[in-house]
Amino acid sequence: MVTAAASGAVEVNGLAHAFGPLRVIERLDLSVGSGEVLGVVGPSGCGKSTLLELISGLRAPQTGAIEVGGAGSATERLARCTYMPQRDLLLPWLAAIDNAAMALRNRGASRLEARRLAHPLFERFGLAGFERSRPAELSGGMRQRIAFLRTLLAGKPVLLLDEPFASLDAITRAEMQEWLAEALAAESRTVILVTHDVEEALYLSDRVTVLSARPASAVAELAAPQHRALPRLGAVTSEGFTSARERALEALSGAAR
């Protein structure tokens, strides 16, 4: 079984993909070191979600090569990646702890054992007391936390996060960004975060890659100006962050043309 301690380096070389005549990705190269957080931003419809599906092994690339932890086949990549989509997809009839522990149950753990392994994360990530709550009893931010715990408990070294906070209001989204920054500081995983929010990408990532309009290729790369574990308000209002955001927005504006 692949564990979170396994190498999570991701290499994408010469990637191209199309759906029939529609070219979605073209000449894309990415390199993500083990334990690094890469943010990916780009215009709507440029192929960001498709990129995550290709990396995870859910789709086969038409051109180019993808390796995760040195493994190139779709089956091996899927064994090393876990994919968190935009919607939380919690099962309404299950308690929060059982939703979080679903990956453990799928690997053969009993319900008692799965709950035992999931329980410490509820306290660590501010969800203590809500283990037996149903999804309908939880706020949007809490549901996203449960979905993220489910992603962590899959035990894979690479986390692919596809607009994880897109459905939240602005205040809750800012709170969840700070929460995720702390969670990523506590958990050593390789992360590729796809988002439309430049500020979110710069705050949560070590590096940010800007993609062009479809067909996507990388047009800019920026180092994050602050370590992602710093309090959000201080980070996003710093002079270095403001300058990096302006450069990212300029690159994104050019990419959308």
PyMOL commands that set and color helices and strands:
alter all, ss='L'
color gray80, all
select helices_A, chain A and resi 48-56+74-80+96-100+102-106+111-124+135-137+140-153+170-186+198-204+232-236+239-255
alter helices_A, ss='H'
color red, helices_A
select strands_A, chain A and resi 10-19+22-32+37-41+63-68+81-84+158-162+190-194+207-211+218-223
alter strands_A, ss='S'
color yellow, strands_A
deselect
rebuild
show_as cartoon
